[in-house]
Amino acid sequence: MVLGLGFVSLAIDMVSDGAISVGGALLEQLGASAALVGAVTGAATAIALVLRLVTGPWADRTGAYWGFTITGYALSAVSVPLLALTPLLGAASLATASGLLLAERTGKAVRGPAKTVLLADAAGAVGRGRGFGVHKLLDQVGAFAGPLLVAAIAAATGALWPAFLALAVPAAIAMVLLFWLRARVPDPSVYRGAGSAGAEPAAAAPAPTEPAAAATPAPTRMSLAARLAGLSAIPARVRTTFLLFATFAALTTFGLLSFGVMSYHLVAADLAPIAGVPLVYAAGMAAAAIGALATGWTYDRVGPGVLLAVPLLTAFVPGFTLGGTIAIVVVGVVIWGLATGVQDSTVKALVADLVPAEQRGSAYGWFAVFQGLGALAGATIAGALYEQVPTLIVLVVVLQVAASVLLIVVLRRHRSERPVPAA
């Protein structure tokens, strides 16, 4: 299950990250300013995260984790190849390209919490740090290969539209693989407990008490806001710890800016040709794979203290990625990639350890909201301060110091409430 979802992510990330690697450069070609690129790419990242506040609890209430996963992947698989049409649309090209980039990230929001719950269930059998790390490694292989494909086609043709069209192939492969995996493992919740007999009885005998309490009284007695929150069943102290950790994630995500702003900088400052931008992004994705796998294994052996690496790395991101030479920018993108890899994988392992299994979909939804707000603010402010990089550097460093303090508090609280989950 872990490997299967990993290979689906590999294929679809060729599509998504192929588009992300040139998203800012594409918008710049279509006439966007740095501020607009920051706003669009920041909004795209925010949509991919904030919308999970709805899709996470919704997936928990319906139990349709596979349905949400398939729908979200399909939306991304369709949106990116359609970017090939944007050069033909004249005055509407910039608005259409922006809309398709937002639609692709909406697909990420639809599938994100549900897919992460599926993965968390399966990864529990092999070690969550390792499971998330291996998944992220496969994910990053696609995130590395997609930009390389875009770079090769752009260099050969001198245009971006044929590259977007070519990404329809891995998109189709991802969907076929996903449907095959769904047929093989229709109910991954069997991995939560021990023993295969627990799957049927869990739906027939023991489960009537818990689901009945969650499915019958809750919808009638809880307000809509409370049901959307999805966290009311979590003990107050655990919930506070989780929210502190989510704030930590928001601060670190702010500092990671957006590759859209970085790709805009590479093109606008004449540091790289359009076909070279995806290569820089690919270097970041390779670093992300290393960061995810290394910290995943370390998480299982040493504990969540390894997450202190995230604010440490993030503090260096703006000064390097918006530097004046291609060498400095590449070093910055590698640092950005390392931090992003940990943020997108091992950080989520701690969420699974903090929150009971029955509320994980909702927790990942809320967690994504915090990250989304940080991403939107970080990319928008980076675009607005594009001409004032020293001010941006100071702001990010201060926020990473605050993030480090928050994480230390979270780790101490987590140790004191250690026996939290688990069916």
HUKA-V601327 format. One record per residue. RES is the residue in one letter. NEAR is the number of other C-alpha atoms within 10 Angstrom. Layout:
BEGIN
RES,NEAR  RES,NEAR
END
This chain:
BEGIN
M,19  V,19  L,15  G,18  L,21  G,23  F,22  V,25  S,25  L,25  A,27  I,29  D,29  M,29  V,34  S,27  D,24  G,28  A,26  I,27  S,28  V,26  G,24  G,31  A,29  L,27  L,24  E,21  Q,16  L,18  G,13  A,18  S,17  A,25  A,17  L,20  V,30  G,30  A,24  V,25  T,29  G,31  A,24  A,25  T,26  A,27  I,26  A,25  L,30  V,24  L,22  R,31  L,24  V,20  T,24  G,34  P,26  W,22  A,25  D,19  R,21  T,10  G,14  A,13  Y,26  W,22  G,16  F,23  T,24  I,20  T,16  G,22  Y,28  A,20  L,18  S,26  A,27  V,19  S,25  V,27  P,23  L,17  L,24  A,19  L,15  T,20  P,19  L,10  L,12  G,9  A,11  A,12  S,18  L,19  A,14  T,17  A,24  S,22  G,15  L,20  L,23  L,23  A,20  E,27  R,25  T,26  G,25  K,27  A,29  V,28  R,27  G,26  P,33  A,32  K,24  T,24  V,25  L,21  L,23  A,27  D,24  A,22  A,25  G,18  A,14  V,12  G,18  R,26  G,30  R,25  G,29  F,29  G,30  V,23  H,27  K,28  L,27  L,24  D,24  Q,28  V,22  G,29  A,32  F,29  A,23  G,30  P,32  L,24  L,20  V,32  A,27  A,16  I,19  A,20  A,16  A,12  T,13  G,13  A,17  L,22  W,21  P,18  A,27  F,23  L,16  A,17  L,26  A,20  V,15  P,20  A,24  A,16  I,15  A,26  M,19  V,12  L,16  L,21  F,13  W,12  L,16  R,18  A,10  R,11  V,13  P,11  D,16  P,19  S,17  V,18  Y,19  R,18  G,16  A,11  G,9  S,10  A,10  G,17  A,17  E,12  P,12  A,14  A,11  A,10  A,10  P,12  A,13  P,14  T,9  E,10  P,13  A,11  A,12  A,14  A,13  T,10  P,10  A,13  P,14  T,10  R,10  M,12  S,11  L,11  A,8  A,13  R,19  L,20  A,17  G,25  L,21  S,13  A,11  I,17  P,12  A,11  R,12  V,18  R,17  T,14  T,22  F,23  L,17  L,17  F,24  A,25  T,21  F,26  A,25  A,25  L,28  T,32  T,28  F,27  G,30  L,30  L,29  S,27  F,25  G,27  V,28  M,30  S,31  Y,28  H,25  L,26  V,19  A,16  A,14  D,13  L,18  A,18  P,13  I,23  A,23  G,21  V,25  P,31  L,24  V,25  Y,29  A,27  A,20  G,27  M,30  A,21  A,22  A,32  A,27  I,19  G,26  A,31  L,25  A,21  T,26  G,30  W,20  T,19  Y,23  D,16  R,12  V,10  G,15  P,22  G,12  V,16  L,23  L,15  A,16  V,27  P,27  L,17  L,20  T,27  A,25  F,20  V,26  P,26  G,18  F,22  T,28  L,26  G,21  G,15  T,15  I,18  A,13  I,14  V,23  V,20  V,19  G,24  V,28  V,23  I,25  W,30  G,29  L,26  A,28  T,25  G,29  V,26  Q,23  D,15  S,28  T,30  V,25  K,19  A,25  L,20  V,17  A,22  D,19  L,23  V,24  P,19  A,18  E,21  Q,21  R,25  G,32  S,29  A,30  Y,26  G,30  W,28  F,26  A,27  V,24  F,23  Q,27  G,27  L,21  G,27  A,31  L,28  A,23  G,26  A,32  T,26  I,18  A,31  G,28  A,19  L,15  Y,18  E,12  Q,11  V,17  P,12  T,12  L,19  I,19  V,13  L,15  V,25  V,20  V,13  L,19  Q,25  V,15  A,16  A,24  S,20  V,12  L,19  L,23  I,16  V,14  V,21  L,17  R,12  R,16  H,20  R,9  S,8  E,12  R,12  P,10  V,14  P,12  A,11  A,8
END
